[in-house]
Amino acid sequence: MEDKLTFELPLLEMEEKIRLLVEKEGETKNTAKLTLLLKKKEEEIYQNLTPWQVVQLARYQGRPRSLDYINMIFESFLELHGDRRFGDDPAIVGGLAFFNKHTVMVIAQQKGRGVDDNLFRRFGMPYPEGYRKAQRLMRLAEKMKIPLITLVDTPGAFPGIESEERGQAEAISLSISLMLSLQIPTVAVVIGEGGSGGALALASADKILMLKYSIFSVISPEGCAAILWKDEKYAEKAAGELKLTARDLWKLKIIDVIIEEPLRGAHYHPEQVARNISDSLSHHLNLLRSLPLDTLVQLRKEKYLKIGKL
């Protein structure tokens, strides 16, 4: 059973009351009244989400994963495997696909479903060979002169000893450097968690799009709390200070677009969210394709040089 979002408990209780009432009496004025109250309560909660509640929502196990969106948005996805150096990392998937009848390269971080799949995917935390696979596919996209689309959903790069032995820092830094220098249009979409350098390795794009209830941060709230206040119990406070929500990052001009999600999140209407992502991708890819290559690269350079300036 999936974990429940604690701030949604009042909504779940109301839904259960409505369900029991319908079973007992059928559709009546009472059920209609309760349904209306439920909708109002949904709006009240979701219009006033705290950053920590957005973190919980971004991490929710029920949210669509990258492969879910790939299957809904793209056609004829052909997954490509391996980094040609060490191995194949299931925490990063990538390959060729059709989008609006054009060939594109798609690279994504993939979290699992259930215990076994999450262990197999390491909860979306890539090894160095995952990033090197991504680099191979980036170079292939550049060689084929096709756009690159990335889907970001990771707590961060895998922090184990084996990752350090195989050069995790070098793999991440090279992915960022390569993505910034690609001579093709690039668009990144943050669909859930965008954690630290592990996310930046796939998010250094011409355009960065974020789902409304996703997050993008230099460090997790728990990690920030442990460093600043020596205790993870301050994670909620850290979430507010990190400015990790889509709204905050748009105001800071770190990201370019916020993609709408329905009330209660993408997992309630995944097909609608997939359409929203598709529409935004189509719009921005058309804009990027219309630019001369030297202008595209220059605008990307200016974009990232501006970030962090006062």
RODO-2510 file (C-alpha; in nm, 4 decimals, decimal comma):
residues 310
     n   res          X          Y          Z
     1     m     0,0000     0,0000     0,0000
     2     e     0,1297     0,3443    -0,0901
     3     d     0,2053     0,5935     0,1825
     4     k    -0,0615     0,8524     0,2409
     5     l     0,0174     1,2224     0,2303
     6     t    -0,0435     1,3421     0,5860
     7     f    -0,1834     1,6787     0,4804
     8     e    -0,4439     1,4941     0,2710
     9     l    -0,5909     1,3001     0,5656
    10     p    -0,8929     1,5356     0,5999
    11     l    -0,9686     1,4776     0,2312
    12     l    -0,9351     1,1012     0,2644
    13     e    -1,1702     1,1017     0,5626
    14     m    -1,4288     1,3012     0,3665
    15     e    -1,3966     1,0668     0,0684
    16     e    -1,4567     0,7676     0,2945
    17     k    -1,7684     0,9325     0,4409
    18     i    -1,9006     0,9980     0,0899
    19     r    -1,8280     0,6394    -0,0161
    20     l    -2,0118     0,4923     0,2832
    21     l    -2,3042     0,7291     0,2352
    22     v    -2,3362     0,6371    -0,1333
    23     e    -2,3317     0,2670    -0,0427
    24     k    -2,6059     0,3222     0,2135
    25     e    -2,8310     0,5800     0,0461
    26     g    -2,7118     0,6162    -0,3145
    27     e    -2,6610     0,9578    -0,4736
    28     t    -2,8552     1,2079    -0,2603
    29     k    -2,8512     1,5753    -0,1684
    30     n    -2,6329     1,4840     0,1288
    31     t    -2,3679     1,3201    -0,0906
    32     a    -2,3795     1,6147    -0,3321
    33     k    -2,3304     1,8546    -0,0421
    34     l    -2,0368     1,6526     0,0942
    35     t    -1,8804     1,6335    -0,2530
    36     l    -1,9001     2,0119    -0,2830
    37     l    -1,7393     2,0496     0,0606
    38     l    -1,4665     1,8075    -0,0482
    39     k    -1,3868     2,0194    -0,3548
    40     k    -1,3674     2,3335    -0,1426
    41     k    -1,1385     2,1603     0,1075
    42     e    -0,9136     2,0422    -0,1773
    43     e    -0,8793     2,3972    -0,3045
    44     e    -0,8140     2,5309     0,0451
    45     i    -0,5340     2,2810     0,1081
    46     y    -0,3680     2,2933    -0,2344
    47     q    -0,3759     2,6695    -0,2681
    48     n    -0,1840     2,6975     0,0590
    49     l     0,0732     2,4183     0,0385
    50     t     0,3926     2,4779     0,2347
    51     p     0,7299     2,4038     0,0703
    52     w     0,7611     2,0930     0,2893
    53     q     0,4237     1,9672     0,1708
    54     v     0,5366     2,0200    -0,1888
    55     v     0,8458     1,8107    -0,1073
    56     q     0,6196     1,5311     0,0191
    57     l     0,4092     1,5539    -0,2955
    58     a     0,7143     1,5532    -0,5254
    59     r     0,8391     1,2355    -0,3552
    60     y     0,5030     1,0605    -0,3472
    61     q     0,5283     0,6981    -0,4620
    62     g     0,2127     0,7277    -0,6692
    63     r     0,3448     1,0018    -0,8988
    64     p     0,4017     0,9027    -1,2624
    65     r     0,7593     0,7989    -1,3321
    66     s     0,9713     0,8937    -1,6306
    67     l     0,8844     0,5815    -1,8298
    68     d     0,5149     0,6504    -1,7704
    69     y     0,5523     0,9918    -1,9330
    70     i     0,7756     0,8571    -2,2099
    71     n     0,5084     0,6039    -2,3039
    72     m     0,2344     0,8694    -2,2977
    73     i     0,4191     1,1536    -2,4735
    74     f     0,6500     0,9898    -2,7268
    75     e     0,6056     0,7320    -3,0021
    76     s     0,8221     0,4305    -3,0879
    77     f     1,0646     0,4792    -2,7981
    78     l     1,3749     0,2673    -2,8598
    79     e     1,5795     0,2299    -2,5427
    80     l     1,9577     0,2271    -2,5786
    81     h     2,1749     0,0630    -2,3150
    82     g     2,5217     0,0883    -2,1684
    83     d     2,8011     0,3433    -2,1367
    84     r     3,0513     0,1375    -2,3441
    85     r     3,2948     0,1542    -2,0522
    86     f     3,1591    -0,0282    -1,7490
    87     g     2,7936    -0,1270    -1,7700
    88     d     2,4300    -0,0303    -1,7993
    89     d     2,2610     0,1658    -1,5201
    90     p     1,8828     0,1131    -1,4860
    91     a     1,8519     0,4369    -1,2848
    92     i     1,8927     0,6241    -1,6150
    93     v     1,6964     0,5273    -1,9250
    94     g     1,7413     0,6803    -2,2655
    95     g     1,6847     0,6312    -2,6327
    96     l     1,5399     0,7511    -2,9598
    97     a     1,1740     0,8384    -3,0043
    98     f     0,9324     1,0310    -3,2220
    99     f     0,7780     1,3521    -3,0911
   100     n     0,5340     1,5346    -3,3182
   101     k     0,6707     1,3252    -3,6081
   102     h     1,0277     1,4426    -3,5396
   103     t     1,3066     1,2204    -3,4073
   104     v     1,4345     1,3197    -3,0627
   105     m     1,6668     1,1795    -2,7994
   106     v     1,5086     1,1225    -2,4589
   107     i     1,7147     1,0691    -2,1422
   108     a     1,5524     1,0275    -1,8011
   109     q     1,6108     0,9280    -1,4427
   110     q     1,3827     0,6393    -1,3532
   111     k     1,2552     0,5616    -1,0044
   112     g     1,0974     0,2242    -0,9361
   113     r     0,7529     0,0962    -0,8451
   114     g     0,7448    -0,1171    -0,5327
   115     v     1,0343    -0,2488    -0,3270
   116     d     1,2043    -0,4762    -0,5810
   117     d     1,1874    -0,2284    -0,8674
   118     n     1,3083     0,0568    -0,6475
   119     l     1,6055    -0,1507    -0,5364
   120     f     1,6781    -0,2360    -0,9003
   121     r     1,6595     0,1322    -0,9977
   122     r     1,8214     0,2444    -0,6687
   123     f     1,5312     0,4864    -0,6156
   124     g     1,6423     0,6832    -0,9222
   125     m     1,9959     0,7491    -0,7929
   126     p     2,2398     0,6916    -1,0822
   127     y     2,5855     0,5387    -1,0747
   128     p     2,8669     0,7049    -1,2761
   129     e     2,7969     0,4647    -1,5631
   130     g     2,4434     0,6045    -1,5756
   131     y     2,5753     0,9537    -1,6393
   132     r     2,8287     0,8194    -1,8882
   133     k     2,5454     0,6436    -2,0707
   134     a     2,3655     0,9792    -2,0767
   135     q     2,6787     1,1444    -2,2188
   136     r     2,6991     0,8815    -2,4929
   137     l     2,3387     0,9486    -2,5900
   138     m     2,3920     1,3265    -2,5788
   139     r     2,6815     1,2926    -2,8234
   140     l     2,4724     1,0650    -3,0433
   141     a     2,1913     1,3228    -3,0490
   142     e     2,4410     1,5922    -3,1471
   143     k     2,5830     1,3695    -3,4219
   144     m     2,2308     1,3034    -3,5539
   145     k     2,1398     1,6743    -3,5181
   146     i     1,8227     1,5972    -3,3215
   147     p     1,6860     1,7734    -3,0091
   148     l     1,7560     1,6385    -2,6619
   149     i     1,4763     1,6095    -2,4052
   150     t     1,5531     1,5077    -2,0471
   151     l     1,3190     1,4100    -1,7641
   152     v     1,4583     1,4783    -1,4171
   153     d     1,3434     1,2762    -1,1154
   154     t     1,6147     1,1863    -0,8658
   155     p     1,7004     1,2440    -0,4984
   156     g     2,0594     1,2785    -0,6223
   157     a     2,3450     1,0681    -0,7533
   158     f     2,4084     0,7380    -0,5723
   159     p     2,6433     0,8148    -0,2790
   160     g     2,8033     0,4715    -0,2249
   161     i     3,1721     0,3844    -0,2156
   162     e     3,1458     0,2091    -0,5519
   163     s     3,0263     0,5353    -0,7074
   164     e     3,3284     0,7221    -0,5767
   165     e     3,5610     0,4453    -0,6947
   166     r     3,4195     0,4765    -1,0458
   167     g     3,4404     0,8582    -1,0552
   168     q     3,0984     0,9961    -0,9660
   169     a     3,2078     1,3612    -0,9398
   170     e     3,3854     1,3493    -1,2761
   171     a     3,0858     1,1828    -1,4411
   172     i     2,8435     1,4471    -1,3121
   173     s     3,0672     1,7435    -1,3971
   174     l     3,1311     1,6109    -1,7479
   175     s     2,7574     1,5620    -1,8053
   176     i     2,6908     1,9233    -1,7059
   177     s     2,9775     2,0528    -1,9213
   178     l     2,8739     1,8434    -2,2207
   179     m     2,5072     1,9384    -2,1988
   180     l     2,5973     2,3077    -2,1880
   181     s     2,8109     2,2759    -2,5012
   182     l     2,5787     2,0658    -2,7205
   183     q     2,5133     2,2085    -3,0669
   184     i     2,1451     2,1058    -3,0597
   185     p     1,8276     2,2290    -2,8845
   186     t     1,7885     2,0941    -2,5308
   187     v     1,4883     2,0939    -2,2966
   188     a     1,4764     1,9541    -1,9411
   189     v     1,1568     1,8731    -1,7516
   190     v     1,1644     1,8262    -1,3726
   191     i     0,8789     1,5824    -1,3036
   192     g     0,9364     1,4998    -0,9356
   193     e     1,2573     1,5399    -0,7370
   194     g     1,5452     1,7421    -0,8777
   195     g     1,8169     1,6691    -0,6254
   196     s     2,1643     1,8246    -0,6257
   197     g     2,4298     1,7617    -0,8901
   198     g     2,2620     1,4352    -0,9757
   199     a     1,9760     1,6384    -1,1214
   200     l     2,1927     1,9128    -1,2750
   201     a     2,3686     1,6504    -1,4861
   202     l     2,0468     1,6163    -1,6889
   203     a     1,8999     1,9625    -1,6310
   204     s     2,1564     2,2024    -1,7811
   205     a     1,9351     2,2745    -2,0801
   206     d     1,8280     2,5656    -2,3007
   207     k     1,4882     2,5550    -2,1312
   208     i     1,4045     2,4125    -1,7886
   209     l     1,0408     2,3219    -1,7294
   210     m     0,9004     2,2104    -1,3939
   211     l     0,5791     2,0422    -1,2954
   212     k     0,3910     2,2527    -1,0422
   213     y     0,4423     2,0084    -0,7553
   214     s     0,8023     1,9111    -0,8281
   215     i     1,1161     2,0369    -0,6516
   216     f     1,4683     2,1356    -0,7635
   217     s     1,7385     2,1969    -0,5050
   218     v     2,1108     2,1961    -0,4376
   219     i     2,0525     1,9637    -0,1398
   220     s     1,7669     1,7766     0,0245
   221     p     1,5861     1,9508     0,3135
   222     e     1,7064     1,6732     0,5450
   223     g     2,0673     1,7196     0,4350
   224     c     2,0424     2,0964     0,4709
   225     a     1,8938     2,0621     0,8209
   226     a     2,1678     1,8216     0,9266
   227     i     2,4375     2,0660     0,8126
   228     l     2,2881     2,3957     0,9341
   229     w     2,1062     2,2859     1,2495
   230     k     2,2741     1,9506     1,3176
   231     d     1,9381     1,7730     1,3195
   232     e     1,7129     1,6414     1,0416
   233     k     1,4050     1,7333     1,2456
   234     y     1,4454     2,0851     1,1013
   235     a     1,3856     1,9564     0,7467
   236     e     1,0546     2,1418     0,7217
   237     k     1,2269     2,4702     0,8077
   238     a     1,5048     2,3935     0,5594
   239     a     1,2519     2,3298     0,2819
   240     g     1,1263     2,6845     0,3220
   241     e     1,4753     2,8337     0,3198
   242     l     1,5971     2,6406     0,0142
   243     k     1,3474     2,7993    -0,2285
   244     l     1,3022     2,4640    -0,3996
   245     t     0,9455     2,4896    -0,5312
   246     a     0,8608     2,5641    -0,8929
   247     r     0,7056     2,8967    -0,7943
   248     d     1,0162     3,0106    -0,6042
   249     l     1,2538     2,8979    -0,8783
   250     w     1,0499     3,0725    -1,1467
   251     k     1,0606     3,3955    -0,9452
   252     l     1,4384     3,3559    -0,9150
   253     k     1,4608     3,2958    -1,2932
   254     i     1,6281     2,9583    -1,2443
   255     i     1,3574     2,7798    -1,4424
   256     d     1,1654     2,8986    -1,7458
   257     v     0,8175     2,7483    -1,7160
   258     i     0,5833     2,5972    -1,4574
   259     i     0,3693     2,3190    -1,6049
   260     e     0,0282     2,2911    -1,4426
   261     e    -0,0803     1,9873    -1,2440
   262     p    -0,4357     1,9122    -1,1296
   263     l    -0,5349     1,9555    -0,7674
   264     r    -0,3860     1,6688    -0,5630
   265     g    -0,1056     1,6139    -0,8119
   266     a    -0,0078     1,4415    -1,1348
   267     h    -0,0999     1,0947    -1,0050
   268     y    -0,4697     1,1866    -1,0089
   269     h    -0,4755     1,2725    -1,3813
   270     p    -0,1491     1,1482    -1,5393
   271     e    -0,2825     1,1636    -1,8960
   272     q    -0,3741     1,5313    -1,8564
   273     v    -0,0323     1,6123    -1,7112
   274     a     0,1335     1,4232    -1,9977
   275     r    -0,0633     1,6413    -2,2417
   276     n     0,0461     1,9533    -2,0525
   277     i     0,4102     1,8444    -2,0736
   278     s     0,3724     1,7593    -2,4419
   279     d     0,2196     2,0988    -2,5230
   280     s     0,4966     2,2833    -2,3386
   281     l     0,7692     2,0721    -2,5009
   282     s     0,6212     2,1315    -2,8441
   283     h     0,6078     2,5076    -2,7913
   284     h     0,9638     2,5413    -2,6644
   285     l     1,1185     2,3006    -2,9140
   286     n     0,9604     2,4970    -3,1973
   287     l     1,1082     2,8183    -3,0557
   288     l     1,4536     2,6641    -3,0146
   289     r     1,4492     2,5058    -3,3611
   290     s     1,3778     2,8465    -3,5136
   291     l     1,7021     2,9934    -3,3764
   292     p     2,0321     2,9895    -3,5681
   293     l     2,2726     2,7474    -3,4014
   294     d     2,5232     3,0135    -3,2947
   295     t     2,2391     3,2176    -3,1398
   296     l     2,1081     2,9104    -2,9561
   297     v     2,4467     2,8364    -2,7996
   298     q     2,5096     3,2027    -2,7140
   299     l     2,1707     3,2378    -2,5422
   300     r     2,2405     2,9227    -2,3415
   301     k     2,5771     3,0620    -2,2338
   302     e     2,4201     3,3919    -2,1273
   303     k     2,1395     3,2122    -1,9425
   304     y     2,3758     3,0209    -1,7160
   305     l     2,6216     3,3053    -1,6645
   306     k     2,3334     3,5170    -1,5316
   307     i     2,2270     3,2595    -1,2725
   308     g     2,3506     3,3607    -0,9298
   309     k     2,4257     3,7213    -1,0225
   310     l     2,2869     3,9813    -0,7845
***
